[in-house]
Amino acid sequence: MTTATALHWAIKRSLIDYVRAQPDGTVELVDGASEVDGEFVFPATEPGTFRGGVVLTAHHGMLRVTLRDPSLEPAEAPTELWLDDGQGRVAFAKLAADGSARLTLDGADLFMAGPYGPGTELDRPAVR
């Protein structure tokens, strides 16, 4: 039996593409996160818990979203993706049995009334 070593997650490809298309847009990888084939890779620290982060910035800092240290809760049959937003831990997305990942109200709040409201579909994270 192999042990999962990382969380692979594209977040929301259209959002990442949008940030990168902005003249001052940056997608910064911090604390050990990397990017491979269009997915961000967060190394495992223990089952269901990962380290590293992605900081999205554009519009002269008016758009700044920090997504750090993801965890899948509960670890054995995850139904939520939690993140540190730089001010504390938030339930960022609900993971449904149908394979969807949808933004929660707390997750949507990180976008400060932007185009991503609660229920917005995200790319589903995968542990491998």
N, C-alpha and C positions, 0 to 999 in steps of 0.2 A: 504494500500500500504506500503510495507517495503522499507526501505532505504538501499542501498548498503553500507556495512561497510568497504570493503577492496578490493584491487586488488590481485588476485591470479594468479601467473605466474611462470611456471617452467623454464623460460628463454629458454634454449635449453638443454634438458636432457643429450644428448651425451657430451656436453661441461662440464656440472657439473660433470658427471661421470668421464670424463677425468681428470679434476682438482683434484678430490678426489682420483684418482688412483696414482697420482704422489707422490713420497716420501715426498716432502715438500709442497704438494698442500693443500691449505686452501680455504674454503668457509666461509667467515666471514659475519655475520649478524650485521648490525649497525642501530642505531637510530629508533628502534622499529619494524624492520622487523622480521619476524619469518618464520619458515618452518613447514609446515603441509602436510603430505602425499605426499612428493616429490614436493610440490609447495611452492614458497616463497609468503608470505602474507605481503602486504603493507597496513597499516591502512589508511582509507580515512581522509583527512583534510577538504575537501569540494568536491562538485561534480566534478569528473574527475581528482582530484588531491590527491596524496597519499604520505606518508612519509616512510622513512626507506631505507635501501640499502643493497646490496650484493657486497662484494669485493672478487674477485677471484684472487688468487695468486699461482704461481708455478714457477718452473725452477729458483730458487734462485732470484725471483723477476723480471725475464725477462718477465714473463707473469703476468700482473697486470691489471685487468679490474674492474673499479668501476661503478656500476649501482645504482644510488640513486634517490630518490624522483620522481618516475614515474608520468607522467600525460598523460591522454588520451585527444587528441584534435581533433576536438571540443568535449567538454564533452558530449553533447547530442547525437551525432552520430559520434563516433571517427573514424578517418581515419589514425591517427598517434599516436605512442607511443613516448613520449619525456622523456629523462632522464638527470640527472646531472651526468657528467662523472668525476667530481672532478675539472674540469676547466671551466665548463659552461654547459648550456643546449644544447642538441643536439636532433634532430629528429632521433631516434634510429631505428624505424621500421615503415613500412607502413602496415596498417590493411586493408585488402581487403574484399569486400562483400562476397567472396567465403569462408571466414573463415580463410584465410591464414594470417600470419604475416611474413613479409620479411624485412631483414636487409637493411637499407639505406646506401648510400655511407658514410655519417657521422658516422653511427653505425659501419660500417665495419672498419673505420679508428681506432676505439678503439682497434682493434685486431692487429694493426701494421703489416699489410701484412701477417697475418696468414691465416689459412684455411677458414676463414669466410669472403667472399666477399659480395658486394652488391647483394641483391636478395636471399641470403641464408635464407631458411625457419627456423623460430623460433617457439617455442611453443606460442600459442595465449594466451594473457592475458584475464582474465575474471573478471568482477566486480560482486561480490555477498556479 
